[in-house]
Amino acid sequence: MARRKNNESNRVDLSAFDQAGARVIDNPLTTEVEDSYLEYAYSVIHSRALPDARDGLKPVHRRILWSMSEQGHRPDRPYVKSARVVGDVMGKYHPHGDVAIYDAMVRLAQDFSLNAPLIDGHGNFGSPDDGPAASRYTEARMSREAMLLVGELGEGTVDFKPTYDGSDVEPRVLPAAFPNLLVNGTSGIAVGMATNMIPHNLGEVVAAARHLITDPEADLDALMRFVPGPDLPTGGQLLGLDEVRRAYETGRGVVRMRARAQTGLLEGGRGRQAITVTELPYGVGTEKIIEAITDEVKGKLIVSGPKRGQRQAARLQGIADVKDLTDREHGTRLVIECKVGVNPQALLADLYRLTPLESSFGINNLVLVDGQPRTLGLKALLEVFVQHRYDVVTRRTEFRRTKRQDRLHLVDGLLVALIDIDRVVAIIRGSDDAAAAKASLMSEFNLSEIQATYILDTPLRRLTRFDRIELETEQERLRNEIAELSRILDNDDVLKQVVSDELAAVVSEFGAPRRTTLIDGDLKEVLAASAPAGPLEVADDPCQVILSATGLIARTAAESEEAAEGRRRSGRVKHDAVRAVVHSTARGRILLVTNRGRAFKTDVLPLPVLPEQSGTVSVRGGMSASELLPLEKGEKVIGLAPLGAGESPGLALGTRQGVVKVCTPEWPVRSDEFEVITLKEGDEVLQASWLTDGSESLVFVTSDASLLRFPAKNVRPQGLKGGGMAGVNLAAGADVVSFNAVATADHDHGEPMVVTSTGTQVKVSPFASYPAKGRATGGVRVQRFLKGETRLTVAWVGPRPVGASNTGDPVDLPEPDARRDGSGEAVLMGPQIIGHLIERG
């Protein structure tokens, strides 16, 4: 009453507009607005924005599938223009704009939006960043999964209602042979409420539904053994399952999604580190990621306030470049190149924190149940779906039984007529008209009107002896089918088994492996545990770079001088066999030398750190040089050198044709690739050794078992273009099998040894047993050949020798033999390569 009195002044006299004598209702404006708004809100909630809990579809999606089914746009039919589908839906069923219909249709076709797309699209249906092409440019048909939603419509499984103009009918809900709502998820904004449901794995959801059929009293924990968490079409990771359980229990919650990324060497990047993102959070595209990275690297632009137009301070450091290499063949591939000296794990943590590579999804399971909006947890959603399937299968079974009963009734009548076909023909011939014939047949054979009419409509050619056998077979089959259908209707346990078996068949045909990795635990604890320890910039601590005997390159973990001194005091730390080792720093650079006489500068940081366990490090944790350098076929790395020259006289190189060179350490400043020796045709570098002070001995071992040693100071250093000088005189048919620079005064590393092998016989002898001679002379015999032996296959000179096969497996070496002309000892699978042990620090 108070409201009515307050609105008296707002009342408008409309009698002047009632010229035709029609009744005009004088309604206050506020009352009219309230009533109209409530009707509008109800329409939006019930008929537009919220999905039905049974089939998981909003009205527009249901009408699209119904229209396509009616028009015959099935998976086994050709594609049709999307505009044709949109027009049919808009004209018959959905009284809204074509843009809204097409947008809904597009989402049903996007495999990055749905786990089980319901539209098979042909053409550009968009991406997480870009919209689709216009409906006139795309084509569509129903997917095989969509047929599971509409496949039982013709069997009386659901109720129908008139369309908006009353000219046709449409289903109130689809039969839905799989739990579409949980599998594909949905979103919608109504008036005063909204829904946002996350997708799940089909196989997991069906397994939970089948368990609920078997055990209706199952609790949430039991169901979560089958559905541990959401499964997103874009894969990625889901953090903090405690929040997932909360959402499954209450229907509301917030889960954290994270991209899947890996760190490693940039392909073709000469050792640079990169972060490669292969899976993104649900609903996030690569362009959005790149835009966010750009804003954080440059600093976000301030759009309002006194500092409008200025940029905030950059919060993201260490990124050199970002490339989007996503394509249809390889899928998502976003490459973020790191600057030199940047810890990629720390950078990745910043990317998760500052960009959509880590995003949240607010779960709100608001759905329509019996026309009323309700927020449901996992169990309630499964219960609604399972009950819907009970109803659908019950109505379908009743429909099928009725059809078979009707057919059996006709078959029974026809068989009665066939027993006395002559009498039937006589009655028909003696009747004045069809009505009289029908009445006579009903009276004579006790037939129903339907049976008598069917007999009259049956051609005479069907009334043969063979047809009678067929009819009797059909009669028996129909009776068995009716009995089986009745068993389903009369026994709830049988009904449940049918529903369960049909769900299992769906998974068998359409099930797919889980895409999203679930990380259990409390979200805050998971985030804290995943944050990498250490700064973004790697400390420039001392380390060693190792070239293994099998051709792998790695570095030891960077450590401070104090830690290194502690290692020296505590004793030597032995490592696997290596070919060369140089001291550097974690953010330093070194030189890699190949057998083709080429040298490459490379950063130390990208090299893999050798894992240390119980005081040893496995060189097998290294990486192949081909991953770092653009090597040619047959080219391999044979030596290392630091880029800082210090007091060193240079790099000593020995070739297969007996050439020796000491290259002065004057490396080009602007070039990362250059030649360190000019080789003759057919020649190659066997070893490149870094000289510490020039006191080393240079040693050649030839294939005819000759060893020559001479002081390194006898070789005049040359520039990069020099071709070297004669190192050893070779006999006819002989070549060099080994070249080494040996420090004879380094007592800390032990006495140098000489290892030679013919492939079956292996000999180890003290290096001191071989006298020094002049450069470019012949050597002395290092091993006596046995009968059938013609050449050495492997030789090496240095401290702490270790033998290995080409695969890196260790080969035991014999005890040293002081005789220079000894023939060695037989060793099973003699070493194909020789390295040495090193000590760290």
C-alpha positions in Angstrom: 0.0 0.0 0.0 2.8 2.4 0.8 4.4 1.8 -2.6 1.0 2.3 -4.3 0.5 5.6 -2.4 4.0 6.8 -3.3 3.4 6.1 -7.0 0.1 8.0 -7.2 1.9 11.0 -8.6 3.5 8.8 -11.3 0.2 7.5 -12.6 -0.5 8.5 -16.2 -4.0 8.8 -17.5 -4.1 6.7 -20.6 -7.8 7.0 -21.4 -7.1 9.4 -24.2 -5.3 6.6 -26.1 -8.2 4.2 -25.7 -9.9 5.3 -28.9 -11.0 1.7 -29.9 -12.6 1.0 -26.6 -9.9 -1.4 -25.5 -9.2 -1.9 -21.9 -6.2 0.0 -20.7 -4.4 -1.0 -17.4 -3.0 1.8 -15.5 0.2 0.3 -13.9 2.8 2.3 -11.9 6.2 2.6 -13.6 8.2 1.0 -10.8 5.9 -2.0 -10.7 6.1 -2.5 -14.4 9.9 -2.3 -14.4 10.2 -4.8 -11.5 7.8 -7.2 -13.2 9.5 -6.9 -16.6 13.0 -7.2 -15.1 12.0 -10.4 -13.2 10.6 -11.9 -16.4 13.8 -10.9 -18.2 16.0 -12.4 -15.5 14.0 -15.6 -15.5 14.3 -15.8 -19.3 18.0 -15.3 -19.3 18.6 -17.8 -16.5 16.3 -20.5 -17.8 16.5 -20.1 -21.6 19.9 -18.6 -22.4 22.8 -18.6 -19.9 22.8 -21.7 -17.7 23.3 -25.3 -18.8 21.0 -28.1 -18.0 22.7 -30.5 -15.6 21.5 -33.5 -17.6 23.0 -32.9 -21.0 25.3 -30.1 -20.1 24.0 -27.8 -22.8 22.6 -24.3 -22.9 19.5 -23.8 -25.1 21.5 -22.4 -28.0 23.9 -25.4 -28.1 21.0 -27.8 -27.8 19.2 -26.1 -30.7 22.3 -26.2 -32.9 22.7 -29.9 -32.5 19.0 -30.6 -32.9 18.9 -28.5 -36.1 22.0 -30.2 -37.5 20.5 -33.6 -36.7 17.2 -32.8 -38.3 19.0 -31.4 -41.4 21.1 -34.5 -41.7 24.5 -32.9 -41.2 26.0 -36.0 -39.6 29.6 -37.2 -39.5 29.2 -39.5 -42.5 27.7 -36.6 -44.6 29.6 -33.8 -46.4 30.4 -30.5 -44.7 27.9 -27.7 -45.2 28.3 -23.9 -44.9 28.2 -22.8 -41.3 25.9 -19.9 -42.4 23.4 -22.5 -43.5 23.3 -24.0 -40.0 23.1 -20.7 -38.3 20.2 -19.6 -40.6 18.2 -22.7 -39.9 18.7 -22.4 -36.1 17.8 -18.8 -36.1 14.8 -19.2 -38.3 13.2 -22.2 -36.6 14.4 -22.5 -33.0 16.5 -19.7 -31.5 15.0 -16.2 -31.8 18.3 -14.3 -31.3 21.1 -12.9 -33.5 23.1 -14.9 -35.9 26.4 -13.7 -34.3 25.4 -15.2 -30.9 24.4 -18.5 -32.6 27.6 -18.7 -34.6 29.8 -17.9 -31.6 28.2 -20.8 -29.7 28.6 -23.1 -32.7 32.3 -22.1 -33.0 33.0 -23.1 -29.4 31.5 -26.5 -30.0 34.1 -27.0 -32.7 37.2 -25.9 -30.9 39.5 -28.7 -29.6 41.3 -26.2 -27.3 37.9 -25.4 -25.6 36.3 -28.8 -25.4 37.7 -32.2 -24.6 35.2 -33.8 -26.9 34.2 -31.2 -29.6 30.6 -31.6 -30.8 31.1 -29.9 -34.1 33.5 -31.2 -36.8 34.7 -27.9 -38.2 36.4 -27.3 -41.6 38.1 -24.0 -41.9 39.3 -21.3 -39.5 37.4 -21.8 -36.2 39.7 -19.5 -34.3 42.4 -19.9 -31.7 42.7 -18.8 -28.0 43.9 -15.4 -29.3 42.0 -14.9 -32.5 38.3 -15.2 -33.5 37.0 -17.5 -36.3 36.4 -16.6 -39.9 32.9 -15.5 -40.8 30.2 -18.2 -41.1 30.2 -17.9 -44.8 33.8 -19.0 -45.0 33.6 -22.1 -42.7 32.0 -25.5 -43.0 30.7 -27.8 -40.4 29.0 -31.1 -39.6 28.3 -33.0 -36.4 31.1 -34.8 -34.7 30.9 -38.5 -33.7 30.7 -37.4 -30.1 27.7 -35.3 -30.9 25.8 -38.3 -32.2 26.0 -39.7 -28.7 24.0 -36.7 -27.5 21.2 -36.9 -30.1 21.4 -40.6 -31.2 18.3 -41.7 -29.1 16.0 -38.8 -29.9 13.8 -40.8 -32.2 12.9 -43.4 -29.5 10.7 -41.3 -27.2 13.6 -40.8 -24.7 12.9 -37.1 -23.9 10.0 -34.6 -23.9 9.5 -32.0 -26.7 8.2 -28.5 -26.5 6.9 -26.0 -29.1 9.4 -23.7 -30.7 9.2 -20.0 -30.0 6.6 -19.4 -32.8 4.7 -22.7 -32.3 5.4 -23.9 -35.8 7.7 -26.8 -34.8 8.9 -28.7 -31.8 12.3 -29.0 -30.1 13.7 -31.3 -27.4 13.7 -30.0 -23.8 16.9 -31.9 -23.2 19.0 -34.3 -25.2 19.4 -38.0 -24.2 23.2 -37.5 -23.7 24.9 -40.8 -23.7 28.0 -39.4 -21.9 28.4 -36.8 -19.2 29.0 -33.8 -21.4 28.7 -31.2 -18.7 31.7 -32.5 -16.8 33.7 -33.6 -19.8 33.5 -30.4 -21.8 32.6 -27.8 -19.1 30.8 -24.6 -19.9 30.5 -20.9 -19.0 27.6 -18.4 -18.9 26.6 -15.2 -17.4 23.0 -14.8 -16.3 21.3 -12.0 -14.3 22.8 -12.0 -10.8 24.5 -15.4 -11.3 27.0 -17.1 -13.5 28.4 -20.5 -14.2 32.0 -21.5 -15.0 32.6 -25.3 -15.2 36.0 -26.8 -15.9 36.5 -29.8 -18.3 37.4 -33.3 -17.2 38.7 -36.5 -18.7 35.9 -38.6 -20.3 37.3 -42.0 -19.1 37.7 -40.7 -15.5 34.3 -39.2 -15.3 32.6 -42.3 -16.7 34.6 -44.5 -14.3 33.2 -42.4 -11.4 29.7 -42.6 -12.8 29.9 -46.4 -13.1 31.2 -46.6 -9.5 28.2 -44.5 -8.4 25.9 -46.8 -10.2 27.4 -49.8 -8.3 27.6 -47.9 -5.0 25.1 -45.1 -4.7 26.4 -44.3 -1.2 29.9 -43.7 -2.3 31.5 -40.6 -0.8 33.5 -37.8 -2.5 36.9 -39.4 -1.6 35.8 -42.7 -3.3 34.8 -40.8 -6.4 38.0 -38.8 -6.5 39.9 -42.0 -6.8 38.5 -42.1 -10.3 38.3 -38.3 -10.9 41.5 -36.9 -9.2 41.0 -33.5 -10.8 40.2 -31.6 -14.0 41.7 -32.5 -17.3 42.1 -29.5 -19.7 42.1 -29.7 -23.5 45.3 -27.6 -23.5 47.1 -29.9 -21.1 49.5 -28.1 -18.7 49.6 -28.5 -15.0 47.1 -28.1 -12.2 48.5 -27.0 -8.8 47.1 -27.7 -5.4 44.5 -30.5 -5.3 43.3 -29.4 -1.9 41.4 -26.6 -3.7 40.1 -29.0 -6.3 38.6 -31.2 -3.6 36.9 -28.1 -2.1 35.4 -27.3 -5.4 34.2 -30.9 -5.8 32.6 -30.8 -2.4 30.9 -27.4 -2.6 30.7 -26.6 -6.3 32.9 -23.6 -5.9 36.6 -23.1 -5.8 39.7 -21.6 -7.5 42.3 -23.8 -9.1 45.7 -22.7 -10.4 46.8 -23.7 -13.9 50.4 -23.6 -15.0 52.0 -24.0 -18.5 54.2 -26.9 -19.2 57.7 -25.6 -20.0 61.2 -27.1 -20.2 64.6 -25.5 -20.2 67.4 -26.4 -22.4 69.7 -25.3 -25.2 68.2 -23.1 -27.9 68.2 -25.0 -31.2 70.8 -23.4 -33.5 71.6 -20.9 -30.8 75.2 -21.8 -30.2 74.7 -22.9 -26.7 72.2 -20.3 -25.5 69.6 -21.4 -23.0 65.9 -21.2 -23.8 62.6 -21.9 -22.2 60.2 -23.8 -24.5 56.6 -23.7 -23.6 54.6 -26.6 -25.1 51.3 -26.5 -23.2 49.4 -23.4 -22.0 46.8 -22.8 -19.3 43.2 -23.3 -20.4 41.9 -20.3 -22.3 45.3 -18.6 -22.7 46.9 -18.1 -26.1 50.5 -17.4 -27.1 49.8 -13.9 -28.2 48.5 -13.0 -24.7 51.7 -14.5 -23.2 53.9 -12.5 -25.6 52.0 -9.3 -24.9 52.4 -9.8 -21.1 56.1 -10.6 -21.5 56.6 -7.4 -23.5 54.8 -5.3 -20.9 56.9 -6.7 -18.1 60.2 -6.4 -20.0 59.5 -2.8 -21.1 57.4 -1.8 -18.1 53.6 -1.4 -18.3 52.2 1.8 -19.7 50.3 3.8 -17.0 46.9 4.8 -18.5 45.5 7.0 -15.8 46.6 9.2 -12.9 49.3 11.9 -12.6 51.8 9.6 -14.3 49.6 8.8 -17.3 51.6 8.0 -20.4 54.7 6.9 -18.4 55.9 3.3 -18.0 56.3 1.4 -14.7 59.6 -0.1 -13.9 60.4 -3.3 -15.7 59.8 -6.4 -13.5 61.1 -9.1 -15.9 64.8 -9.4 -16.7 67.0 -11.8 -18.5 64.9 -12.3 -21.8 66.7 -11.9 -25.1 63.9 -12.8 -27.5 60.5 -14.5 -27.7 59.4 -16.5 -30.7 56.0 -18.2 -31.4 56.7 -21.3 -33.4 53.2 -22.8 -32.9 51.9 -24.7 -36.0 49.4 -27.4 -36.8 52.0 -30.1 -37.0 53.9 -29.6 -33.8 51.2 -27.8 -31.7 52.0 -25.1 -29.2 55.7 -24.1 -29.1 56.6 -20.7 -27.6 60.4 -20.3 -27.3 61.7 -17.7 -24.8 65.5 -17.1 -25.3 67.5 -16.3 -22.2 70.3 -13.8 -22.0 73.8 -15.1 -21.3 74.4 -15.8 -17.6 70.7 -16.1 -16.8 69.4 -19.0 -14.7 66.6 -20.3 -16.9 64.8 -22.0 -13.9 64.8 -18.7 -12.0 63.5 -16.9 -15.1 60.8 -19.4 -15.6 59.7 -18.8 -12.0 59.4 -15.1 -12.8 57.4 -15.8 -15.9 55.0 -17.9 -13.9 54.6 -15.1 -11.4 54.3 -12.2 -13.8 52.5 -13.6 -16.9 49.5 -15.7 -17.8 51.8 -18.8 -18.0 50.2 -19.3 -14.6 46.5 -18.5 -14.3 43.6 -19.2 -12.1 40.2 -20.7 -13.0 37.3 -20.0 -10.8 35.0 -23.0 -10.6 31.3 -22.3 -10.1 29.1 -25.3 -10.9 25.8 -23.5 -11.2 23.4 -25.5 -13.3 19.7 -26.0 -13.9 18.1 -28.9 -12.1 14.4 -29.3 -12.8 14.4 -25.8 -14.1 16.0 -24.3 -10.9 19.5 -23.0 -10.6 21.6 -25.0 -8.2 25.3 -25.1 -7.3 26.4 -28.8 -7.3 29.5 -30.7 -6.3 31.0 -33.6 -8.2 28.8 -36.3 -6.7 25.5 -34.4 -7.2 26.5 -33.7 -10.8 27.1 -37.4 -11.4 23.9 -38.3 -9.7 21.8 -36.0 -11.9 23.5 -37.4 -15.0 23.1 -41.1 -13.9 19.4 -40.5 -13.1 18.9 -38.9 -16.5 20.4 -42.0 -18.1 18.1 -44.2 -16.1 15.1 -42.2 -17.4 16.4 -42.2 -21.0 17.1 -46.0 -21.0 13.8 -46.7 -19.4 11.8 -44.7 -21.9 13.9 -46.0 -24.8 13.3 -49.6 -23.6 9.6 -49.0 -23.3 9.5 -47.5 -26.8 11.4 -50.4 -28.3 9.2 -53.0 -26.5 6.1 -51.3 -27.7 7.4 -51.3 -31.3 8.2 -55.0 -31.1 4.9 -55.8 -29.5 3.1 -54.0 -32.3 5.1 -55.9 -34.9 4.5 -59.2 -33.1 0.8 -58.6 -33.1 0.9 -58.2 -36.9 3.1 -61.3 -37.4 0.8 -63.4 -35.2 -2.2 -62.3 -37.3 -0.4 -63.0 -40.5 0.6 -66.5 -39.4 -3.0 -67.3 -38.4 -4.0 -66.3 -42.0 -1.3 -68.4 -43.5 -2.5 -71.6 -41.7 -5.8 -71.5 -43.6 -4.8 -69.3 -46.6 -7.4 -70.8 -48.9 -10.2 -69.8 -46.5 -8.8 -66.3 -46.2 -8.7 -65.9 -50.0 -12.3 -67.3 -50.3 -13.5 -64.8 -47.7 -11.9 -61.9 -49.5 -13.2 -63.0 -52.9 -16.7 -63.4 -51.5 -16.9 -60.0 -49.8 -18.6 -57.0 -51.4 -15.9 -54.5 -50.3 -12.8 -54.2 -48.1 -14.8 -53.3 -45.0 -16.9 -56.4 -45.4 -13.7 -58.5 -46.0 -12.1 -57.0 -42.8 -15.2 -57.7 -40.7 -15.4 -61.3 -42.0 -11.7 -62.0 -41.3 -12.1 -60.6 -37.8 -15.1 -62.7 -37.1 -13.7 -65.9 -38.7 -10.2 -65.9 -37.3 -10.7 -63.9 -34.1 -8.4 -61.2 -35.4 -8.1 -57.6 -34.3 -8.9 -54.8 -36.7 -5.2 -53.9 -37.1 -4.4 -57.5 -37.9 -7.2 -57.8 -40.4 -6.2 -54.6 -42.1 -2.6 -55.7 -42.3 -3.6 -59.1 -43.9 -5.7 -57.2 -46.5 -2.7 -54.9 -47.3 -0.2 -57.8 -47.6 0.5 -58.7 -51.3 -0.2 -62.3 -52.3 3.4 -62.9 -53.1 4.2 -62.7 -49.4 1.9 -65.6 -48.6 4.2 -68.4 -49.6 5.6 -71.3 -47.6 9.0 -69.6 -47.5 7.5 -66.4 -46.0 5.8 -68.5 -43.4 9.2 -69.8 -42.2 10.5 -66.3 -42.1 7.6 -65.1 -40.2 7.9 -67.9 -37.6 11.6 -67.0 -37.2 10.7 -63.3 -36.8 8.0 -64.2 -34.3 10.5 -66.1 -32.1 13.1 -63.3 -32.3 10.5 -60.7 -31.4 9.3 -62.7 -28.4 12.9 -63.1 -27.1 13.6 -59.4 -27.6 10.4 -58.4 -25.8 11.3 -60.7 -23.0 14.8 -59.1 -22.7 13.4 -55.6 -22.8 10.8 -56.5 -20.2 13.6 -57.8 -18.0 15.3 -54.4 -18.1 12.1 -52.6 -17.2 11.2 -55.0 -14.4 14.6 -55.2 -12.7 16.4 -52.1 -11.5 19.7 -54.0 -11.3 19.5 -55.0 -15.0 18.7 -51.4 -15.9 21.8 -50.2 -14.0 23.9 -52.7 -15.7 22.7 -51.6 -19.1 23.5 -48.0 -18.3 26.9 -48.9 -16.9 27.8 -51.1 -20.0 26.8 -48.4 -22.4 29.0 -45.8 -20.6 31.9 -48.3 -20.8 31.3 -48.7 -24.5 31.5 -44.9 -25.0 34.9 -44.8 -23.2 36.2 -47.7 -25.2 35.5 -45.8 -28.5 36.1 -42.2 -27.5 38.3 -42.3 -24.4 41.7 -40.4 -24.4 44.7 -40.3 -22.1 44.8 -37.5 -19.5 46.5 -34.4 -20.8 46.8 -32.3 -17.6 49.4 -33.2 -14.9 48.0 -32.8 -11.3 50.3 -31.6 -8.5 48.9 -32.6 -5.1 48.9 -30.6 -1.9 48.0 -27.2 -0.6 48.4 -24.5 -3.2 50.6 -22.2 -1.1 52.9 -25.1 -0.3 53.1 -26.3 -3.9 53.9 -22.8 -5.1 56.6 -22.4 -2.4 58.1 -25.8 -3.3 58.2 -25.1 -7.0 60.0 -21.8 -6.6 63.7 -22.4 -7.7 66.4 -21.7 -5.2 69.1 -19.2 -6.3 69.2 -15.9 -8.0 68.3 -15.0 -11.6 71.9 -14.3 -12.5 74.3 -17.2 -12.1 77.3 -16.5 -10.0 80.6 -16.4 -11.9 82.2 -19.1 -9.8 85.2 -21.3 -10.8 84.5 -24.5 -12.6 86.0 -27.0 -15.0 84.9 -27.8 -18.5 85.5 -31.4 -19.5 85.7 -33.1 -22.9 85.1 -36.8 -22.3 86.8 -39.6 -24.2 83.5 -40.5 -25.9 83.1 -36.9 -27.2 80.7 -35.5 -24.6 81.1 -32.0 -23.1 80.0 -30.9 -19.6 81.1 -28.7 -16.7 81.5 -29.3 -13.0 79.3 -27.3 -10.7 80.5 -23.8 -10.0 82.0 -23.4 -6.6 83.7 -20.7 -4.6 87.5 -20.6 -4.0 86.8 -21.6 -0.4 84.9 -24.7 -1.5 87.6 -25.6 -4.0 90.3 -25.3 -1.3 88.2 -27.5 1.0 88.1 -30.1 -1.7 91.8 -29.9 -2.2 92.4 -30.4 1.5 90.0 -33.3 1.8 91.5 -35.2 -1.0 91.2 -35.8 -4.7 87.8 -36.3 -6.3 88.1 -38.7 -9.2 86.0 -38.5 -12.4 85.4 -40.6 -15.5 87.9 -40.8 -18.4 88.3 -37.5 -20.2 90.1 -36.3 -23.2 90.7 -32.7 -22.2 89.9 -30.3 -19.3 90.2 -26.6 -18.9 89.6 -24.3 -16.0 87.0 -21.5 -16.4 84.1 -19.9 -14.7 80.4 -20.5 -14.8 79.7 -17.4 -16.9 82.9 -17.6 -18.9 83.7 -18.7 -22.4 85.9 -21.4 -23.8 87.2 -22.5 -27.2 86.3 -25.8 -28.8 88.6 -27.2 -31.5 87.6 -29.7 -34.1 89.5 -32.3 -36.1 88.9 -30.1 -39.2 91.0 -27.3 -37.7 88.1 -25.1 -36.8 87.6 -23.4 -33.5 84.3 -22.2 -31.9 83.8 -19.9 -29.0 81.0 -21.0 -26.7 79.6 -20.1 -23.3 80.2 -22.3 -20.3 76.8 -21.7 -18.6 74.7 -23.7 -21.1 76.8 -26.8 -20.6 75.2 -29.5 -18.4 76.4 -29.7 -14.9 77.8 -33.1 -14.0 75.9 -34.8 -11.2 78.1 -35.5 -8.3 77.5 -38.5 -6.0 79.7 -39.9 -3.3 82.7 -37.9 -4.6 82.5 -38.9 -8.3 81.0 -37.4 -11.3 79.8 -39.3 -14.4 80.9 -37.6 -17.7 78.1 -39.5 -19.3 75.9 -36.7 -18.1 77.4 -34.4 -20.7 76.0 -33.3 -24.1 77.1 -34.0 -27.6 79.1 -31.3 -29.3 76.7 -31.4 -32.2 74.1 -29.9 -30.0 76.3 -26.9 -29.4 78.1 -26.4 -32.7 77.2 -26.5 -36.4 79.5 -29.4 -37.1 79.9 -31.0 -40.5 79.6 -34.6 -41.3 82.5 -36.5 -39.8 83.6 -33.5 -37.8 84.2 -33.9 -34.0 85.6 -31.8 -31.1 89.1 -33.0 -30.2 90.3 -30.3 -27.8 89.5 -27.4 -25.4 91.2 -24.1 -24.7 90.4 -21.1 -22.4 89.8 -17.8 -24.0 91.9 -15.9 -21.5 95.5 -16.4 -22.8 97.4 -15.6 -19.5 101.0 -16.6 -19.8 100.4 -19.6 -22.0 102.5 -19.9 -25.2 99.4 -21.2 -27.0 97.5 -24.2 -28.3 99.5 -27.2 -29.5 98.0 -29.2 -32.4 99.2 -32.4 -34.0 97.8 -33.9 -37.2 97.5 -37.4 -38.7 100.1 -36.5 -41.3 102.7 -35.6 -38.7 102.3 -31.8 -38.7 102.7 -29.9 -35.4 101.7 -26.4 -34.7 101.6 -24.1 -31.7 99.0 -21.5 -32.3 99.4 -18.2 -30.6 96.4 -17.4 -28.4 95.4 -14.3 -30.3 91.8 -15.2 -31.0 89.6 -12.9 -33.2 87.4 -10.6 -31.1 84.4 -10.3 -33.5 84.2 -13.8 -34.7 82.9 -16.8 -32.8 84.1 -19.3 -35.5 87.6 -19.4 -37.1 90.4 -21.7 -38.3 93.4 -22.4 -36.1 95.4 -24.3 -38.7 95.5 -24.7 -42.4 95.3 -28.4 -43.2 96.5 -30.2 -46.3 94.2 -32.4 -48.3 93.2 -35.5 -46.4 94.8 -34.4 -43.1 93.0 -33.9 -39.8 93.8 -32.7 -36.3 94.2 -35.5 -33.8 94.5 -33.5 -30.6 94.5 -29.9 -29.5 96.2 -29.4 -26.1 96.5 -26.2 -24.1 100.1 -25.4 -23.0 100.5 -24.0 -19.5 104.1 -22.7 -19.6 105.8 -24.3 -22.6 107.7 -26.8 -20.5 105.6 -29.7 -21.8 106.8 -32.4 -24.2 105.0 -32.9 -27.5 104.6 -36.6 -28.3 103.7 -38.3 -31.6 102.8 -42.0 -31.7 102.6 -43.5 -35.2 100.8 -46.5 -36.6 104.0 -48.4 -37.1 104.6 -48.3 -33.3 107.1 -45.4 -33.2 107.1 -42.8 -30.5 108.7 -39.3 -30.8 109.0 -36.8 -28.0 110.5 -33.3 -28.2 110.2 -30.1 -26.1 107.3 -27.8 -27.0 109.7 -24.8 -26.9 111.3 -26.3 -30.1 108.1 -25.4 -32.0 107.9 -21.7 -33.0 104.4 -20.3 -32.4 102.4 -19.3 -35.5 99.3 -17.2 -36.2 95.9 -18.6 -37.2 96.7 -18.8 -40.9 99.9 -20.9 -40.3 99.9 -24.4 -41.6 102.4 -25.7 -38.9 105.7 -27.5 -39.4 107.0 -31.0 -39.6 106.6 -32.8 -36.3 107.5 -36.4 -37.0 109.0 -38.3 -40.0 106.6 -41.0 -41.1 107.6 -44.3 -42.8 105.9 -45.3 -46.0 102.3 -46.2 -45.3 102.3 -45.0 -41.7 100.4 -42.3 -40.1 100.0 -40.7 -36.7 97.5 -42.3 -34.3 98.1 -40.1 -31.3 99.4 -36.6 -30.4 99.7 -35.3 -26.8 101.3 -32.5 -24.8 102.7 -34.0 -21.6 103.8 -32.1 -18.5 106.7 -34.1 -17.1 107.3 -31.8 -14.2 103.8 -32.0 -12.8 104.4 -34.5 -9.9 101.0 -33.9 -8.4 99.3 -35.8 -11.2 101.6 -38.7 -11.1 104.1 -40.2 -13.6 103.1 -40.0 -17.3 102.5 -43.3 -18.9 102.3 -44.5 -22.5 99.4 -46.7 -23.6 99.4 -48.4 -27.0 97.1 -51.1 -28.5 97.0 -53.2 -31.6 93.3 -54.0 -31.0 94.1 -57.3 -29.1 97.4 -56.6 -27.4 97.6 -53.6 -25.0 100.9 -52.2 -23.5 101.4 -49.7 -20.7 104.9 -48.3 -20.2 106.5 -45.4 -18.3 106.9 -42.3 -20.4 110.4 -41.7 -18.9 111.6 -44.9 -20.7 111.5 -43.0 -24.1 114.3 -40.5 -24.8 113.7 -37.1 -26.2 114.8 -36.4 -29.8 114.6 -33.5 -32.1 111.5 -32.4 -34.0 110.9 -33.8 -37.5 112.9 -37.0 -36.8 111.9 -40.6 -36.4 110.9 -42.0 -33.1 111.8 -45.1 -31.1 109.9 -48.3 -31.0 107.0 -48.3 -28.5 105.6 -51.8 -29.0 106.7 -55.0 -30.7 104.2 -56.5 -33.1 103.3 -60.1 -32.9 102.6 -62.3 -35.9 99.7 -61.0 -37.8 99.9 -57.5 -36.3 100.7 -54.7 -38.7 99.8 -51.4 -36.9 98.7 -49.7 -33.7 95.0 -48.7 -33.5 95.1 -46.7 -30.3 97.8 -44.7 -28.4 97.8 -42.2 -25.7 100.4 -40.5 -23.4 99.7 -38.8 -20.1 99.1 -39.4 -16.4 96.4 -41.7 -14.9 95.4 -43.5 -18.1 92.0 -45.1 -18.4 90.8 -47.4 -21.2 87.3 -47.5 -22.6 85.2 -48.8 -25.5 83.5 -46.5 -28.0 80.4 -46.6 -25.9 82.3 -45.4 -22.8 82.3 -48.7 -21.0 85.5 -49.2 -19.0 88.3 -51.5 -20.2 90.9 -52.7 -17.7 94.5 -51.9 -18.6 97.5 -54.2 -17.9 100.2 -53.4 -15.4 103.0 -51.2 -16.6 105.9 -52.8 -18.6 109.2 -51.0 -18.4 110.4 -52.6 -21.7 110.2 -50.3 -24.7 110.0 -53.2 -27.1 107.5 -55.3 -25.2 104.5 -56.7 -27.1 102.0 -56.0 -24.4 99.3 -58.2 -22.9 96.1 -59.7 -24.4 93.1 -57.7 -23.2 89.5 -58.8 -23.9 88.0 -56.1 -26.2 91.1 -53.9 -26.2 90.4 -50.2 -25.8 89.2 -48.2 -28.8 89.7 -45.0 -26.9 92.0 -43.8 -24.2 91.4 -41.1 -21.6 92.6 -40.1 -18.2 91.4 -39.4 -14.8 91.2 -35.8 -13.6 90.9 -34.2 -10.2 88.7 -31.3 -9.4 90.1 -28.2 -7.8 
